Amino acid sequence: MTERAIDFAFARVPSVDRALRLKLLDAYMELDAYPDTRPTLTGLKARGARIAILSNGSPNMLGAAVQSAGIAGLCEALLSVDTVRMYKPRPEAYELVTSRFGIKPQDAVFVSSNRWDIMGAARFGFRPAWINRSEMPDEYKNQPSLPILRDLSALLSLKI
């Protein structure tokens, strides 16, 4: 999906040097985490939380990203939609979490900075928390209210 998005952007702006394509794709393998990520995940794990990442990214990209961000040891599972061949917000994608952990949707807190992903997770039955670092307007105002957090560290003060 990332490759398609980059190719679309190049097609829309043909003046951009196509030699950047590989560099842009490689950058996804070296993503860093926000400074609050490691301390928050460590705190949640100390409380007994089971931590997983559910991504529309490929297993290779996801594995490389968590290694690069230094959070691989904090994650119990890295779940890629590649196994169901459907992207979030399809319910089959969110079902990867419930199947992997043997839980009901309401037993999981789903955290994302993508509001569309939060909407899909809430519809699936997860308890959502939207990380809205840049205070973007809510594009789904007609949906039920949900916790809107400024950063991940706010999770430590939620009852989850």
Secondary structure, DSSP 8 states (H G I E B T S, - for coil): -HHHHHHHHHHH-TTS-TTHHHHHHHHGGG----TTHHHHHHHHHHTT---EEEESS-HHHHHHHHHHHT-GGG-SEEEEGGGTT--TTSHHHHHHHHHHHT--GGG-EEEES-HHHHHHHHHHT-EEEEE-TT----TTTTS----EESSGGGGGGS--
